[in-house]
Amino acid sequence: MIMAVPIGLIVINFYKYGAFDSLIENVKLLIKEIHEMRRGE
């Protein structure tokens, strides 16, 4: 419990500096591909 706040602040700062940008883009692309596959395109 005590470590949750500092770890959360570190994760938020990483997000602000763009550390997860490529991960977020890849997840969006994966979701798009799955939707296209399910629709049969």
Secondary structure, 3 states (H helix, E strand, C coil): CCCHHHHHHHHHHHHHCCCCHHHHHHHHHHHHHHHHHHHCC
